[in-house]
């Protein structure tokens, strides 16, 4: 059941975001679009309430509870930049706005970009791990929270791999433009 709520929240995120952007740029209903866009974080609140209610009902935490925590953590860390990304593209496509910002491809700017994105990832990891630890504390039964501990390990592995694969590799071997022929 919780997996369906997670999927519904992801779909809801994009539907509410799309409706907010459409009402802003296509219908020119700026106050209404502002209300819709301010409602986007409420979708995360729905997922948090559903997860807590499921654990409170006596459910044993499984991988979907860990996925919910990861979703919430990374939504907190990347939600604003995802909304900005969509806003720029929508404004450009439908309202004659400037071309959307693109990340730098080379040099120190690219390295700074990779470190900044990884920093957001660390924030997402931290929020997710705090939610997982809160779930472990709340349930207070090691037999029912084994999967939450496993998710802390998975998320930590991912954030370390990300560190090595992108920020560190770009720091050591910064991308350079291809020589023109």
N, C-alpha and C positions, 0 to 999 in steps of 0.2 A: 504494500500500500504506500509506503513512504517513497518508493521509487516513482510511483505515479505522481506524488505531490512534487517531487524534485523536477520531473519532466514538465509538469504543469506550471511550476514557477519559472522555469527557463522559457517556456513558450509565453507565459504571461509577461515576463520581462520584455521580450521583443515586441509583443502586441501593444503593451502600454507605451513603450518607447516609440514605436511606429505611429501609434495614434496621437501621441503628443507632438511628434515632429510633423505629422500630416496636418494636424489642426493649427500648428504654428505657421508652416510655410505654404500649405495649399489653401487652407480656409481663412488664414489670417486672424485666427482666434487666439491671440497671444495669452490673455488671462487664462483661458481654458487649457491651453497647452501647458502653461506653467503648473497648473493644478495636476494635470496628468503626469508631467515629468516629476513632480514632487511625490507622486504616489509610487513611483518605481521602487524606492526602498521598502515600501510596505509589503512588497512581494517577498522580500527576504524575511520580514517579520512573520508572514504566514508560514513559511518553511520552518522557521525556528519554533513557532508555537506547535506546529504539527509534529516536529521531532520530539520536543519535550513531552507533549501529550502521549505520544507513542511509548516513550520510555516510562512515563509515569504510570501507564496502564499495565506495567509489568513485563513489557516486551524485553527480550534479550537483544542487546545491541548487535546488529549485523553490519555488513559492508555498506548498506544504504544509509545508516546513521553516520558513518564516517564520511560517506560521499556528501551527505547534507552539510556536515561541518566544513568540508573542503569547499563546497559550493558557496557557503555563506562567507567563509574567510576570503576567498578570492573575489567574491562579489564586492566585499567591502574595499578590497585593495584596488581592483580594476574597474569597478562599476562606473565611476566618474569618467575615466578615460575612455571606456567603451561608449558611454553616452556622448562624449565629445566627438569621438570617431564617427558615430552614426550621424550626429548633428551636422558635422562638416560635409559629409557626403550628401546628405539630404538637401542641405542648403545649396550646395553646388549644383546638384542635379535638378532640383525643382524650383529654386528661388534665385538663380543667377549669382549665387555666392562665389567667392574665390575658390580656386582648386583646393582640395583638402591637403592638409599638412602630411608630408611623408617623412619617415625617419631618415636620418642621414645614412649614407651608404659607406662612407670612408672616414678614416683618420680618428682624431681625438673626439670629434663630435659623435661618431658611431660608438666609440668606447664609452663615452659618458651616457649615451642613450641606453646602452646595454646594462650599465651599472644601475641606472635609474629604474629600468624595468625590473631588474633583479631585486632592487630594493622594494618595489611594490610587491614582488613575489614573496619576499621575506615578511612583509606586513601581512599578506594573505596567509602564509604559513603560520605566523604567530597567532592570528585571530582564530584560524582553524584549530590549532593545537590548544588554545585556551578554551574553545568550545568543547573539544574532545575531553580535556581534563575536567571541565565543568560537568560534562556528562558522566564521567567516571566517578566524580565526587557525588553527584546527585543520585546515581543508581546505588553506589556504595556496595556493590556485589561483584567481586572479581570474576566470578563465573559468567556474569551477564555483560561484562564490559571488555572482554578479551579483544574483540574486534576494534574497539576504540583505541586501545594501545597499539594494535597493529597499524592503524591508520596514521598514528603519530610517526611511526617508523617509515611508512611509505612516503608521507609528505616530506619528511626530513631527507630521505634518499633523493626525492625529486628536486628539492631545493639545492642540494649539494651538486647533483649532476648539472643542473641549470647554471650554477655558479661557475663550474669548470668549463662547460660547453660554450658559454657566451661571454660573460664579463671578463673572466680570466683569459680566455683564448683571444679575445679582442684586445686586451691589454698587452699581451705578449706578442701577438701577431696581428696588429691592426690591419684592417682591410685597406687596400690601396686601389686606386682606379686602374683599370686596364689600360695599358699603353695604347694610344691611338696609332693606327697603321697608316 
